[in-house]
Amino acid sequence: MYFVYILRCHGDLLYTGITTDVQRRFREHSQQSGKGARFTRSHKAEKLVALWSTENRSLASKLEYRIKALTKEKKLKLIENNSAFALFFGEETAMQYKREPTEEMFP
């Protein structure tokens, strides 16, 4: 199982990535361990704000690319309301991903 995630970072910035282990990846981004992305080394990750699961890396990479291409305004709409997913990416694409609750990842 692969996950595509959006993090809210210091300075009200957003970061999108993929992983197989969301909790580990969030720790890497937020603890400045040197294992996080270059972006999150200078803009510390503060909160996981959106998460989608899919069956393989190829689908995860495609979604990551498409989310990164969105404007910040559209990303915020996507975070707020998952129904925007089908609007931005199409119904067929929406069926390949499942929105996961972020609260359960970090009790």
OpenMM code with the backbone's topology and positions (N, CA, C; nanometers):
from openmm import Vec3, app, unit

residues = "MET TYR PHE VAL TYR ILE LEU ARG CYS HIS GLY ASP LEU LEU TYR THR GLY ILE THR THR ASP VAL GLN ARG ARG PHE ARG GLU HIS SER GLN GLN SER GLY LYS GLY ALA ARG PHE THR ARG SER HIS LYS ALA GLU LYS LEU VAL ALA LEU TRP SER THR GLU ASN ARG SER LEU ALA SER LYS LEU GLU TYR ARG ILE LYS ALA LEU THR LYS GLU LYS LYS LEU LYS LEU ILE GLU ASN ASN SER ALA PHE ALA LEU PHE PHE GLY GLU GLU THR ALA MET GLN TYR LYS ARG GLU PRO THR GLU GLU MET PHE PRO".split()
positions = [
    Vec3(0.0852, -0.1176, 0.0000),
    Vec3(0.0000, 0.0000, 0.0000),
    Vec3(0.0899, 0.1242, 0.0000),
    Vec3(0.0580, 0.2162, -0.0872),
    Vec3(0.1297, 0.3435, -0.0943),
    Vec3(0.0366, 0.4566, -0.0552),
    Vec3(0.0952, 0.5609, 0.0007),
    Vec3(0.0190, 0.6763, 0.0453),
    Vec3(0.0730, 0.8033, -0.0192),
    Vec3(-0.0181, 0.8923, -0.0525),
    Vec3(0.0155, 1.0267, -0.0991),
    Vec3(-0.0340, 1.1194, 0.0100),
    Vec3(0.0513, 1.2108, 0.0530),
    Vec3(0.0161, 1.2962, 0.1657),
    Vec3(0.0453, 1.4427, 0.1368),
    Vec3(-0.0249, 1.5277, 0.2103),
    Vec3(0.0038, 1.6714, 0.2079),
    Vec3(0.0318, 1.7128, 0.3512),
    Vec3(0.1432, 1.7817, 0.3702),
    Vec3(0.1812, 1.8339, 0.5007),
    Vec3(0.1666, 1.9851, 0.5020),
    Vec3(0.1247, 2.0373, 0.6153),
    Vec3(0.1309, 2.1819, 0.6362),
    Vec3(0.2647, 2.2063, 0.7052),
    Vec3(0.3418, 2.2975, 0.6500),
    Vec3(0.4756, 2.3259, 0.7006),
    Vec3(0.4825, 2.4673, 0.7571),
    Vec3(0.5914, 2.4945, 0.8282),
    Vec3(0.6134, 2.6265, 0.8863),
    Vec3(0.6005, 2.7343, 0.7782),
    Vec3(0.5347, 2.8426, 0.8130),
    Vec3(0.5132, 2.9510, 0.7175),
    Vec3(0.3870, 2.9296, 0.6351),
    Vec3(0.3003, 2.8392, 0.6796),
    Vec3(0.1743, 2.8084, 0.6112),
    Vec3(0.1985, 2.7592, 0.4680),
    Vec3(0.3033, 2.6811, 0.4505),
    Vec3(0.3360, 2.6238, 0.3206),
    Vec3(0.2893, 2.4786, 0.3166),
    Vec3(0.2717, 2.4240, 0.1970),
    Vec3(0.2259, 2.2864, 0.1804),
    Vec3(0.3332, 2.2045, 0.1099),
    Vec3(0.3455, 2.0784, 0.1522),
    Vec3(0.4393, 1.9861, 0.0900),
    Vec3(0.3642, 1.8574, 0.0576),
    Vec3(0.3849, 1.8024, -0.0612),
    Vec3(0.3212, 1.6785, -0.1039),
    Vec3(0.4273, 1.5726, -0.1277),
    Vec3(0.3999, 1.4499, -0.0815),
    Vec3(0.4948, 1.3408, -0.1015),
    Vec3(0.4254, 1.2059, -0.1040),
    Vec3(0.5059, 1.0991, -0.1228),
    Vec3(0.4538, 0.9627, -0.1195),
    Vec3(0.5379, 0.8800, -0.0232),
    Vec3(0.4759, 0.7746, 0.0321),
    Vec3(0.5464, 0.6857, 0.1243),
    Vec3(0.4679, 0.5563, 0.1410),
    Vec3(0.5323, 0.4583, 0.2028),
    Vec3(0.4631, 0.3366, 0.2440),
    Vec3(0.4372, 0.3382, 0.3942),
    Vec3(0.5026, 0.4290, 0.4660),
    Vec3(0.4889, 0.4388, 0.6125),
    Vec3(0.4725, 0.5863, 0.6497),
    Vec3(0.3499, 0.6280, 0.6692),
    Vec3(0.3185, 0.7698, 0.6906),
    Vec3(0.3799, 0.8227, 0.8198),
    Vec3(0.3687, 0.7482, 0.9279),
    Vec3(0.4211, 0.7963, 1.0559),
    Vec3(0.5725, 0.8132, 1.0521),
    Vec3(0.6427, 0.7157, 0.9952),
    Vec3(0.7884, 0.7268, 0.9837),
    Vec3(0.8270, 0.8477, 0.8983),
    Vec3(0.7591, 0.8643, 0.7858),
    Vec3(0.7932, 0.9740, 0.6949),
    Vec3(0.7653, 1.1089, 0.7583),
    Vec3(0.6556, 1.1194, 0.8340),
    Vec3(0.6268, 1.2456, 0.9018),
    Vec3(0.7368, 1.2771, 1.0033),
    Vec3(0.7816, 1.1758, 1.0788),
    Vec3(0.8919, 1.1980, 1.1755),
    Vec3(1.0162, 1.2476, 1.1023),
    Vec3(1.0466, 1.1867, 0.9875),
    Vec3(1.1644, 1.2275, 0.9117),
    Vec3(1.1527, 1.3730, 0.8661),
    Vec3(1.0338, 1.4123, 0.8252),
    Vec3(1.0134, 1.5503, 0.7801),
    Vec3(1.0156, 1.6494, 0.8971),
    Vec3(0.9636, 1.6104, 1.0109),
    Vec3(0.9455, 1.7059, 1.1199),
    Vec3(1.0616, 1.7124, 1.2182),
    Vec3(1.1463, 1.6118, 1.2241),
    Vec3(1.2527, 1.6088, 1.3245),
    Vec3(1.3865, 1.6615, 1.2754),
    Vec3(1.3888, 1.7069, 1.1535),
    Vec3(1.5131, 1.7613, 1.0983),
    Vec3(1.6283, 1.6609, 1.1104),
    Vec3(1.5991, 1.5338, 1.0865),
    Vec3(1.6972, 1.4258, 1.0998),
    Vec3(1.7905, 1.4165, 0.9798),
    Vec3(1.7625, 1.4925, 0.8765),
    Vec3(1.8414, 1.4838, 0.7546),
    Vec3(1.7831, 1.3846, 0.6555),
    Vec3(1.6788, 1.3101, 0.6976),
    Vec3(1.6157, 1.2126, 0.6096),
    Vec3(1.4916, 1.2686, 0.5422),
    Vec3(1.4463, 1.3840, 0.5847),
    Vec3(1.3304, 1.4476, 0.5222),
    Vec3(1.3691, 1.5105, 0.3899),
    Vec3(1.2714, 1.5565, 0.3175),
    Vec3(1.2960, 1.6234, 0.1899),
    Vec3(1.3706, 1.7553, 0.2126),
    Vec3(1.4402, 1.8001, 0.1126),
    Vec3(1.5128, 1.9259, 0.1214),
    Vec3(1.4188, 2.0399, 0.1623),
    Vec3(1.2980, 2.0407, 0.1060),
    Vec3(1.2009, 2.1450, 0.1374),
    Vec3(1.1673, 2.1455, 0.2865),
    Vec3(1.1450, 2.0274, 0.3451),
    Vec3(1.1048, 2.0233, 0.4862),
    Vec3(1.2228, 2.0404, 0.5813),
    Vec3(1.3422, 2.0390, 0.5304),
    Vec3(1.4568, 2.0717, 0.6163),
    Vec3(1.4584, 2.2202, 0.6469),
    Vec3(1.4110, 2.3008, 0.5538),
    Vec3(1.4087, 2.4455, 0.5769),
    Vec3(1.2698, 2.4969, 0.6139),
    Vec3(1.1673, 2.4157, 0.5954),
    Vec3(1.0293, 2.4519, 0.6311),
    Vec3(0.9706, 2.3346, 0.7091),
    Vec3(0.9949, 2.3307, 0.8376),
    Vec3(0.9599, 2.2156, 0.9211),
    Vec3(0.8133, 2.1742, 0.9067),
    Vec3(0.7919, 2.0435, 0.8876),
    Vec3(0.6565, 1.9886, 0.8788),
    Vec3(0.5878, 2.0020, 1.0138),
    Vec3(0.4639, 2.0530, 1.0124),
    Vec3(0.3905, 2.0735, 1.1364),
    Vec3(0.2735, 1.9785, 1.1530),
    Vec3(0.2061, 1.9450, 1.0423),
    Vec3(0.0848, 1.8643, 1.0538),
    Vec3(0.0534, 1.7931, 0.9233),
    Vec3(0.0067, 1.6689, 0.9364),
    Vec3(-0.0450, 1.5948, 0.8223),
    Vec3(-0.1876, 1.6432, 0.7985),
    Vec3(-0.2161, 1.6978, 0.6793),
    Vec3(-0.3484, 1.7561, 0.6548),
    Vec3(-0.4324, 1.6784, 0.5536),
    Vec3(-0.3714, 1.5908, 0.4746),
    Vec3(-0.4486, 1.5094, 0.3789),
    Vec3(-0.3697, 1.3833, 0.3468),
    Vec3(-0.4452, 1.2749, 0.3236),
    Vec3(-0.3815, 1.1458, 0.2998),
    Vec3(-0.4710, 1.0599, 0.2103),
    Vec3(-0.4111, 1.0018, 0.1071),
    Vec3(-0.4812, 0.9094, 0.0175),
    Vec3(-0.4000, 0.7818, 0.0069),
    Vec3(-0.4677, 0.6685, -0.0036),
    Vec3(-0.3992, 0.5408, -0.0230),
    Vec3(-0.4287, 0.4892, -0.1631),
    Vec3(-0.3355, 0.4087, -0.2129),
    Vec3(-0.3521, 0.3444, -0.3436),
    Vec3(-0.2698, 0.2168, -0.3457),
    Vec3(-0.2923, 0.1353, -0.4469),
    Vec3(-0.2346, 0.0013, -0.4476),
    Vec3(-0.0891, -0.0077, -0.4910),
    Vec3(-0.0369, 0.0902, -0.5641),
    Vec3(0.1016, 0.0761, -0.6099),
    Vec3(0.1729, 0.2103, -0.6228),
    Vec3(0.3033, 0.2011, -0.6358),
    Vec3(0.3874, 0.3207, -0.6428),
    Vec3(0.3582, 0.4053, -0.7664),
    Vec3(0.3285, 0.3408, -0.8768),
    Vec3(0.3008, 0.4138, -0.9999),
    Vec3(0.1815, 0.5079, -0.9825),
    Vec3(0.0718, 0.4558, -0.9273),
    Vec3(-0.0463, 0.5401, -0.9051),
    Vec3(-0.0157, 0.6507, -0.8044),
    Vec3(0.0612, 0.6180, -0.7011),
    Vec3(0.0965, 0.7189, -0.5996),
    Vec3(0.1797, 0.8306, -0.6632),
    Vec3(0.2760, 0.7950, -0.7444),
    Vec3(0.3611, 0.8951, -0.8093),
    Vec3(0.2810, 0.9843, -0.9039),
    Vec3(0.1860, 0.9248, -0.9745),
    Vec3(0.1019, 1.0039, -1.0651),
    Vec3(0.0177, 1.1047, -0.9887),
    Vec3(-0.0393, 1.0611, -0.8760),
    Vec3(-0.1197, 1.1541, -0.7965),
    Vec3(-0.0324, 1.2631, -0.7351),
    Vec3(0.0835, 1.2259, -0.6848),
    Vec3(0.1754, 1.3253, -0.6279),
    Vec3(0.2063, 1.4333, -0.7321),
    Vec3(0.2367, 1.3920, -0.8522),
    Vec3(0.2687, 1.4853, -0.9603),
    Vec3(0.1507, 1.5781, -0.9871),
    Vec3(0.0302, 1.5218, -0.9929),
    Vec3(-0.0889, 1.6022, -1.0239),
    Vec3(-0.1212, 1.6997, -0.9117),
    Vec3(-0.1032, 1.6581, -0.7862),
    Vec3(-0.1288, 1.7487, -0.6737),
    Vec3(-0.0263, 1.8614, -0.6739),
    Vec3(0.0998, 1.8283, -0.6975),
    Vec3(0.2040, 1.9318, -0.6995),
    Vec3(0.1790, 2.0353, -0.8088),
    Vec3(0.1093, 1.9971, -0.9141),
    Vec3(0.0802, 2.0896, -1.0241),
    Vec3(-0.0351, 2.1843, -0.9917),
    Vec3(-0.1123, 2.1549, -0.8869),
    Vec3(-0.2245, 2.2416, -0.8491),
    Vec3(-0.1753, 2.3707, -0.7854),
    Vec3(-0.2559, 2.4745, -0.7935),
    Vec3(-0.2259, 2.5977, -0.7217),
    Vec3(-0.2497, 2.5736, -0.5726),
    Vec3(-0.1956, 2.6604, -0.4894),
    Vec3(-0.2167, 2.6467, -0.3452),
    Vec3(-0.3657, 2.6553, -0.3124),
    Vec3(-0.4363, 2.7414, -0.3799),
    Vec3(-0.5805, 2.7568, -0.3581),
    Vec3(-0.6534, 2.6243, -0.3838),
    Vec3(-0.6194, 2.5573, -0.4924),
    Vec3(-0.6831, 2.4293, -0.5240),
    Vec3(-0.6419, 2.3204, -0.4249),
    Vec3(-0.5170, 2.3223, -0.3824),
    Vec3(-0.4731, 2.2255, -0.2817),
    Vec3(-0.5519, 2.2433, -0.1525),
    Vec3(-0.5749, 2.3668, -0.1126),
    Vec3(-0.6528, 2.3927, 0.0088),
    Vec3(-0.7967, 2.3438, -0.0069),
    Vec3(-0.8554, 2.3603, -0.1249),
    Vec3(-0.9902, 2.3079, -0.1505),
    Vec3(-0.9906, 2.1560, -0.1417),
    Vec3(-0.8882, 2.0938, -0.1948),
    Vec3(-0.8756, 1.9483, -0.1905),
    Vec3(-0.8628, 1.8985, -0.0463),
    Vec3(-0.7875, 1.9705, 0.0345),
    Vec3(-0.7701, 1.9345, 0.1748),
    Vec3(-0.9028, 1.9471, 0.2498),
    Vec3(-0.9740, 2.0557, 0.2255),
    Vec3(-1.1004, 2.0829, 0.2947),
    Vec3(-1.2110, 1.9865, 0.2558),
    Vec3(-1.2187, 1.9533, 0.1269),
    Vec3(-1.3334, 1.8792, 0.0774),
    Vec3(-1.2879, 1.7807, -0.0294),
    Vec3(-1.2908, 1.6530, 0.0037),
    Vec3(-1.2421, 1.5521, -0.0904),
    Vec3(-1.3276, 1.5419, -0.2167),
    Vec3(-1.4467, 1.6004, -0.2168),
    Vec3(-1.5272, 1.5968, -0.3401),
    Vec3(-1.4596, 1.6778, -0.4509),
    Vec3(-1.3678, 1.7661, -0.4141),
    Vec3(-1.2921, 1.8406, -0.5138),
    Vec3(-1.1960, 1.7490, -0.5906),
    Vec3(-1.1663, 1.6332, -0.5344),
    Vec3(-1.0754, 1.5385, -0.5989),
    Vec3(-1.1250, 1.5020, -0.7389),
    Vec3(-1.2506, 1.4593, -0.7469),
    Vec3(-1.3076, 1.4213, -0.8772),
    Vec3(-1.3171, 1.5425, -0.9702),
    Vec3(-1.3427, 1.6579, -0.9140),
    Vec3(-1.3514, 1.7802, -0.9938),
    Vec3(-1.2161, 1.8125, -1.0584),
    Vec3(-1.1084, 1.8021, -0.9812),
    Vec3(-0.9751, 1.8357, -1.0320),
    Vec3(-0.9138, 1.7255, -1.1184),
    Vec3(-0.9402, 1.5984, -1.0845),
    Vec3(-0.8700, 1.4882, -1.1496),
    Vec3(-0.9600, 1.3932, -1.2292),
    Vec3(-1.0921, 1.4082, -1.2187),
    Vec3(-1.1850, 1.3227, -1.2917),
    Vec3(-1.2351, 1.2054, -1.2080),
    Vec3(-1.3547, 1.1606, -1.2410),
    Vec3(-1.4194, 1.0511, -1.1662),
    Vec3(-1.3398, 0.9212, -1.1755),
    Vec3(-1.2909, 0.8903, -1.2935),
    Vec3(-1.2180, 0.7650, -1.3124),
    Vec3(-1.0920, 0.7612, -1.2263),
    Vec3(-1.0195, 0.8705, -1.2230),
    Vec3(-0.9001, 0.8789, -1.1401),
    Vec3(-0.9362, 0.8703, -0.9923),
    Vec3(-1.0427, 0.9366, -0.9524),
    Vec3(-1.0849, 0.9379, -0.8121),
    Vec3(-1.1122, 0.7977, -0.7594),
    Vec3(-1.1542, 0.7086, -0.8463),
    Vec3(-1.1865, 0.5725, -0.8043),
    Vec3(-1.0613, 0.4907, -0.7694),
    Vec3(-0.9443, 0.5384, -0.8080),
    Vec3(-0.8200, 0.4648, -0.7832),
    Vec3(-0.7560, 0.4994, -0.6490),
    Vec3(-0.8123, 0.5969, -0.5794),
    Vec3(-0.7524, 0.6444, -0.4544),
    Vec3(-0.8583, 0.6491, -0.3444),
    Vec3(-0.8149, 0.6244, -0.2224),
    Vec3(-0.9058, 0.6303, -0.1081),
    Vec3(-0.8550, 0.7348, -0.0099),
    Vec3(-0.9405, 0.8288, 0.0255),
    Vec3(-0.9034, 0.9299, 0.1244),
    Vec3(-0.9004, 0.8630, 0.2603),
    Vec3(-0.7918, 0.8811, 0.3313),
    Vec3(-0.7733, 0.8218, 0.4640),
    Vec3(-0.7844, 0.9314, 0.5705),
    Vec3(-0.8369, 0.8960, 0.6879),
    Vec3(-0.8436, 0.9949, 0.7962),
    Vec3(-0.7031, 1.0249, 0.8497),
    Vec3(-0.6722, 1.1504, 0.8694),
    Vec3(-0.5385, 1.1865, 0.9184),
    Vec3(-0.5313, 1.1823, 1.0706),
    Vec3(-0.6441, 1.1973, 1.1373),
    Vec3(-0.6458, 1.1996, 1.2838),
    Vec3(-0.5990, 1.0655, 1.3421),
    Vec3(-0.6334, 0.9560, 1.2754),
    Vec3(-0.5989, 0.8242, 1.3251),
    Vec3(-0.4493, 0.7957, 1.3141),
    Vec3(-0.3790, 0.8687, 1.2293),
    Vec3(-0.2356, 0.8457, 1.2112),
    Vec3(-0.1555, 0.8973, 1.3297),
    Vec3(-0.2074, 1.0002, 1.3963),
    Vec3(-0.1338, 1.0642, 1.5051),
    Vec3(-0.2284, 1.0897, 1.6224),
    Vec3(-0.2586, 0.9832, 1.6993),
    Vec3(-0.3552, 0.9999, 1.8102),
    Vec3(-0.3041, 1.0904, 1.9201),
] * unit.nanometer
topology = app.Topology()
chain = topology.addChain("A")
for resn in residues:
    res = topology.addResidue(resn, chain)
    for name in ("N", "CA", "C"):
        topology.addAtom(name, app.Element.getBySymbol(name[0]), res)
